[in-house]
Amino acid sequence: LRRRYGLDPDRLTFLFVGRVDAEKRLDVAIRAMKLLNRDDIQLAVTGSGAALGSYKTLVKELGLEDQVHFTGFVPGEDLPLFLDSADVFFMPSEAELLSIACLEAMASGLPLLAARSKALPELVDHGQNGYLFEPGDPADAARHMAMLAGHPEQFASMSAASLRKVQTHSVNNVLTLYERLYRACMDGRPIPLAS
């Protein structure tokens, strides 16, 4: 699958999946790759959007054409396999609320590297199922990329932690929470807190 999408099968792969628009802050991920300066790591950007051209230009300006790959849109039937073929999911966005892309990555057992912004810290337990970096800071992102790349032996425990944490967002759990909410409203009771 990596070969089909132009990725090196032997490099550690950080993966972004989503709209390729300015608020996703892929410039931070691309600049982090430049600061990291390691040819054994690649960044795969999956998706399309209005900022695709400017990000491709940035990659060319920084001389990262061999390390940052734009795969374009990946069909739904390939996405689970694509997630399984990655090593770490990378979300540099500063505008994420409940990130479906991160939840899908967690359900695939991926460690996460995400900006410490909006709702992303609710999905990433720093040091457990991944790391959080300072929003908009390529140097901090690169530092955490290096930490992950330097300790692949932690991926199995981070994967297990992602799988455990994503269970709170399972269909059954969400339905149970909604049922409790509706029953409380119908009975005139205080609204229960999510747990």
GIMO-V17786 format. One record per run of one state. SS is the DSSP state (H for helix, E for strand, C for the rest). FROM is the first residue (numbers start at 0). TO is the last residue. If there is no record, write none. Layout:
BEGIN
{{SS FROM TO} {SS FROM TO}}
END
This chain:
BEGIN
{{C 0 10} {E 11 16} {C 17 20} {H 21 23} {C 24 24} {H 25 35} {C 36 39} {E 40 45} {C 46 50} {H 51 60} {C 61 66} {E 67 71} {C 72 74} {H 75 84} {C 85 86} {E 87 90} {C 91 98} {H 99 106} {C 107 109} {E 110 114} {C 115 118} {H 119 122} {C 123 124} {E 125 125} {C 126 128} {E 129 132} {C 133 136} {H 137 149} {C 150 150} {H 151 168} {C 169 169} {H 170 186} {C 187 194}}
END
